[in-house]
Amino acid sequence: MADRSIEDLLRELAPRVLAVVARKYRDFDTAEDAVQEALLAAHQHWPADGLPDSPEAWLIATASRRLINMWRGDDARRRREEQDWAPVTATAADESAADRDDTLQLLFMCTHRALTPASAIALTLRAVGGLTTAEIAAAFLVPEATMGQRISRAKQRIHASGEPFRLPSGADWRPRLDAVLHVLYLIFSEGYASSGGRELVRTDLSKEAIRLAREVHRLLPGEPEVTGLLALMLLNDARRDARTGPHEELIPLPEQDRARWDRAAIAEGVDLVSAALRQRAVGPYQLQAAVAAVHDEAATAAETDWPQILALYGVLERIQPNPMVTLNRAVALAMVDGPQAGLKVLDTLDGPLAGHHRLAAVRGHLLEMAGDRPAAIEQLRAAAVATSSAPELRYLMTEIGRLRDGG
Amino acid sequence: MKYMIMMHTGQDATEGIMNWSQQDVKRHIEFQHDFDRELREAGEMVFNEGLTFPDQARIVRHDGKGAPAVTDGPFPEAKEFLIGFWIVDCANPERAYEIAAKASSAPGKDGAPLGIPIEVRPIVGPPQADA
């Protein structure tokens, strides 16, 4: 078996194995470390020795052995004493009944409200995504020891919160699901935004987020916002190859070579968002996916259906008022009714988005549309000075140069 | 031996960048891109980052009592400020100077080498084995 498919198999089994071990020993924290070690052992042995008869049973047995060793270890002695329960042996029936909910339980756990977004992302990628600490550290450009510590602190916080290892119920379900979707969205954005960044080999966070969103969609096919999030990811990721030039410079949507867009991903995304919208429980991810679909379906930038995008942002602004949504609506309005209409909306954002690089960049582009080149340059300079994104800084500098050249 | 190679720039130079043509900007970006790749391929690059414009810098002071003071920075008296750095691991100081020289000669307006001052500082590390 090729290394690649062993890796896929391990990623798929990781959350199931962790859920079984965490439930059996009632110690999520130690179980998570033990499963990580079992996965590393499998990475090491399986390519040479071949797959065991039951990879899942092998991982559960290996992780269980490691967990007991950790419990015996001096560091964990105190914890074992705190936990006066004996390991519970799960029956085969328990395990199969729980199988469907395993990944969900883990996701709810890893996106616990006691965690910072950075910790929730790291823990989700390790516990649910089955990535190694080294891979996660490489993706976020921090030393492995730092990432290990971040994950370990996150688990301590969950432990301290007293969260039981079971699915949330009743009124808690919706906000907890929202937290899961938000963390998956952040993982996706991290990968998406960084794809124009540096030339280092990075673990593909966008693809990982899509894989996890697919899994959640498989488990909760009737949740339109889950479907919407998966569609949003696919519809944005479809443009990935066209988004950057040979020197990793950012290529804005209107200038992208649409022949390089991934048609299969677009078709899948459009089907998903259409199906979600038919359920008539509209939400922010579905609306953003619908906007992405309108862009993706336009054969040329000039053929973009801006009135429809404007309408979608209008609905989004009503259900989830937020200055960044208003900023996007201002762009759509400028495309429909002209730059002055868009600029007027931007004026309402001077308070909430004061000094924000995106506000200055958008205002610069609308001023250019309006023919006021010096004012446009001034705004793009303000955006360049305020941004902390390297690809965006390079893009803005190039744009300032273009405006200076009179291009 | 590890060195920190620091690129400093003055407020004038930063203002100057805003007056570059699109071709100047593109040439400069391509130079930096190729330079980073060269250091990586040579196995000498440890870490490199560019910094945001100094408008985003803040100076924090705390005397151990009360609330820390956070003021706009860099220091008002500073004429130059750090805009980017590389940490490289290379054979000898001469090689570090060579790397710094290349960084200094990055193309600016109309492709003319900028000649920006580059500071080279050895990083303190574990005891060196006697040669």
Contacts between the chains, C-beta under 8 A, distances in Angstrom:
chain1	res1	chain2	res2	distance
A	198	B	36	7.6
A	199	B	33	7.4
A	199	B	36	6.6
A	199	B	37	6.1
A	199	B	40	7.2
A	247	B	26	7.9
A	247	B	29	6.1
A	247	B	30	5.4
A	247	B	33	5.0
A	248	B	33	6.9
A	249	B	26	7.9
A	249	B	29	6.8
A	381	B	18	5.5
A	384	B	18	7.6
A	384	B	53	7.1
A	385	B	52	8.0
A	385	B	53	4.3
A	385	B	55	4.8
A	385	B	56	7.6
A	386	B	53	7.8
A	386	B	55	7.1
A	386	B	56	7.0
A	387	B	52	7.3
A	388	B	52	5.0
A	388	B	56	7.1
A	390	B	50	6.0
A	393	B	50	7.8
A	393	B	52	7.9
A	394	B	25	7.7
A	394	B	29	5.3
A	397	B	17	6.9
A	397	B	20	7.4
A	397	B	25	4.7
A	397	B	29	7.7
A	398	B	22	5.7
A	398	B	25	4.9
A	398	B	26	6.2
A	398	B	29	7.5
A	400	B	18	6.0
A	400	B	20	7.8
A	400	B	25	7.6
A	401	B	20	5.4
A	401	B	21	5.0
A	401	B	22	3.4
A	401	B	23	7.2
A	401	B	24	6.4
A	401	B	25	4.3
A	401	B	26	7.6
A	402	B	22	4.4
A	404	B	19	6.8
A	404	B	20	7.6
A	404	B	21	6.1
A	404	B	22	7.5
A	405	B	21	5.2
A	405	B	22	5.3
A	405	B	23	7.8
A	407	B	22	6.6
